[in-house]
Amino acid sequence: MNILVTGCSRGVGLTICRTLLFQGNVVYGVARNYTEEFSLLEKEFSGSLFFKSVDLSDSDNVQKLIFKDFISNKVKLDGVVNNAALAYDDIVTNLNLVRLQAMYAVNVFTPMLITKYAIRNMLLHRTQGCIIHISSISVHTGYKGLAMYASSKGAMEAFSKDTAREWGALGIRSNVVVPGFMETVMSSTLTEEQKDRIYKRTSMKKATSIISVAETVAFLLSDRACSITGQNIHVDNGTI
Ligand SMILES: NC(=O)c1ccc[n+]([C@@H]2O[C@H](COP(=O)([O-])OP(=O)(O)OC[C@H]3O[C@@H](n4cnc5c(N)ncnc54)[C@H](OP(=O)(O)O)[C@@H]3O)[C@@H](O)[C@H]2O)c1
């Protein structure tokens, strides 16, 4: 399968790329930075992993940069993982509109546009493809300071459910993976005490495994998940 993964340069996105490559897929990765970790993966899977530097905050140019210059109509796209995101965290009374809009560009507007052009590619090739959005447990369990971030992820959960309804008859699926807190750059500003407090709210009292998230994404993209659509799959160590 040919899969587009955004936010491939590190963290969850890079692990998703690795998992998909080990399962024999061809991966088209997008991020701003071409990192050392990504280049090592590219050497290991030469010919199956491709990279394009794209700033996903530039929603106006998504079609050209990704769907003309990188994944043209010649490529039959089987799946998309909208993983790239940023977390603007602050309390609501400090809300800054410019920062909120910048986050929505990367977390909401661009993933919606990517979904639009990916589905068009699938229609062109008559592909029964699959869209995955990476959400966050903060949508379902409130955390102080994450209202703005969680709202962007909640928007994608709603978008996914309705996309699934709209395109299911043609065999195109849309699902969301909802991870708990993971140890990545995104969560690196948290203190050990803050992390402990977060982990205490999980049934398993620890950080979510990035590999468990990546394996779930790979499963949902595959034919083994052919009857799963419009769902939010939680991979969060049982956060309640
Ligand atoms: N970490 C957690 O605890 C946690 C929990 C729940 C959900 N999530 C979600 O999991 C997903 C992955 O997060 P992560 O923890 O792996 O985050 P991360 O380590 O901060 O990685 C984010 C990725 O997104 C890319 N990215 C960010 N802004 C971009 C932009 N403007 N243009 C292009 N690429 C951009 C980054 O690449 P460049 O910087 O190279 O552009 C990077 O590859 C996100 O959707 C996040 O919301 C994370």
The ligand as an SDF file (V2000), in Angstrom:
LIG
                    3D

 48 52  0  0  0  0  0  0  0  0999 V2000
    2.8570   13.3350   22.8800 N   0  0  0  0  0  0  0  0  0  0  0  0
    1.6940   13.1250   23.4600 C   0  0  0  0  0  0  0  0  0  0  0  0
    1.6140   12.9620   24.6720 O   0  0  0  0  0  0  0  0  0  0  0  0
    0.4320   13.0470   22.6280 C   0  0  0  0  0  0  0  0  0  0  0  0
   -0.7420   12.6170   23.2540 C   0  0  0  0  0  0  0  0  0  0  0  0
   -1.9110   12.4890   22.5110 C   0  0  0  0  0  0  0  0  0  0  0  0
   -1.8980   12.7830   21.1600 C   0  0  0  0  0  0  0  0  0  0  0  0
   -0.7440   13.2190   20.5760 N   0  0  0  0  0  0  0  0  0  0  0  0
   -0.7850   13.4880   19.1380 C   0  0  0  0  0  0  0  0  0  0  0  0
    0.1080   12.5950   18.4920 O   0  0  0  0  0  0  0  0  0  0  0  0
    0.5690   13.1730   17.2640 C   0  0  0  0  0  0  0  0  0  0  0  0
    2.0850   13.1170   17.2160 C   0  0  0  0  0  0  0  0  0  0  0  0
    2.6070   13.8650   18.2860 O   0  0  0  0  0  0  0  0  0  0  0  0
    4.1000   13.7190   18.8300 P   0  0  0  0  0  0  0  0  0  0  0  0
    3.9900   13.5580   20.2980 O   0  0  0  0  0  0  0  0  0  0  0  0
    4.8510   12.7260   18.0000 O   0  0  0  0  0  0  0  0  0  0  0  0
    4.6010   15.2060   18.5360 O   0  0  0  0  0  0  0  0  0  0  0  0
    6.0350   15.7630   18.1560 P   0  0  0  0  0  0  0  0  0  0  0  0
    7.1120   14.8960   18.6830 O   0  0  0  0  0  0  0  0  0  0  0  0
    5.9980   17.2020   18.5400 O   0  0  0  0  0  0  0  0  0  0  0  0
    6.0430   15.6130   16.5510 O   0  0  0  0  0  0  0  0  0  0  0  0
    5.1900   16.4080   15.7700 C   0  0  0  0  0  0  0  0  0  0  0  0
    5.4480   16.1250   14.3050 C   0  0  0  0  0  0  0  0  0  0  0  0
    4.6320   17.0350   13.5610 O   0  0  0  0  0  0  0  0  0  0  0  0
    5.4410   17.7630   12.6710 C   0  0  0  0  0  0  0  0  0  0  0  0
    4.9480   19.1270   12.5210 N   0  0  0  0  0  0  0  0  0  0  0  0
    4.6040   20.0110   13.4930 C   0  0  0  0  0  0  0  0  0  0  0  0
    4.2840   21.2000   12.9620 N   0  0  0  0  0  0  0  0  0  0  0  0
    4.4220   21.0560   11.6140 C   0  0  0  0  0  0  0  0  0  0  0  0
    4.2490   21.9390   10.5090 C   0  0  0  0  0  0  0  0  0  0  0  0
    3.8930   23.2370   10.6650 N   0  0  0  0  0  0  0  0  0  0  0  0
    4.4890   21.4750    9.2660 N   0  0  0  0  0  0  0  0  0  0  0  0
    4.8830   20.2000    9.0860 C   0  0  0  0  0  0  0  0  0  0  0  0
    5.0580   19.3100   10.0840 N   0  0  0  0  0  0  0  0  0  0  0  0
    4.8400   19.7480   11.3380 C   0  0  0  0  0  0  0  0  0  0  0  0
    6.8360   17.7550   13.2930 C   0  0  0  0  0  0  0  0  0  0  0  0
    7.8080   17.8630   12.2750 O   0  0  0  0  0  0  0  0  0  0  0  0
    8.7370   19.1520   12.0110 P   0  0  0  0  0  0  0  0  0  0  0  0
    8.9270   19.8550   13.3150 O   0  0  0  0  0  0  0  0  0  0  0  0
    9.9710   18.5580   11.4300 O   0  0  0  0  0  0  0  0  0  0  0  0
    7.9590   19.9430   11.0140 O   0  0  0  0  0  0  0  0  0  0  0  0
    6.8770   16.3470   13.8990 C   0  0  0  0  0  0  0  0  0  0  0  0
    7.2710   15.4160   12.9390 O   0  0  0  0  0  0  0  0  0  0  0  0
    0.0150   14.5980   17.2480 C   0  0  0  0  0  0  0  0  0  0  0  0
   -1.1580   14.6240   16.4740 O   0  0  0  0  0  0  0  0  0  0  0  0
   -0.3260   14.8630   18.7030 C   0  0  0  0  0  0  0  0  0  0  0  0
   -1.3210   15.8450   18.8440 O   0  0  0  0  0  0  0  0  0  0  0  0
    0.4210   13.3470   21.2690 C   0  0  0  0  0  0  0  0  0  0  0  0
  1  2  1  0
  2  3  2  0
  2  4  1  0
  4  5  1  0
  4 48  2  0
  5  6  2  0
  6  7  1  0
  7  8  2  0
  8  9  1  0
  8 48  1  0
  9 10  1  0
  9 46  1  0
 10 11  1  0
 11 12  1  0
 11 44  1  0
 12 13  1  0
 13 14  1  0
 14 15  2  0
 14 16  1  0
 14 17  1  0
 17 18  1  0
 18 19  2  0
 18 20  1  0
 18 21  1  0
 21 22  1  0
 22 23  1  0
 23 24  1  0
 23 42  1  0
 24 25  1  0
 25 26  1  0
 25 36  1  0
 26 27  1  0
 26 35  1  0
 27 28  2  0
 28 29  1  0
 29 30  1  0
 29 35  2  0
 30 31  1  0
 30 32  2  0
 32 33  1  0
 33 34  2  0
 34 35  1  0
 36 37  1  0
 36 42  1  0
 37 38  1  0
 38 39  2  0
 38 40  1  0
 38 41  1  0
 42 43  1  0
 44 45  1  0
 44 46  1  0
 46 47  1  0
M  CHG  2   8   1  16  -1
M  END
$$$$
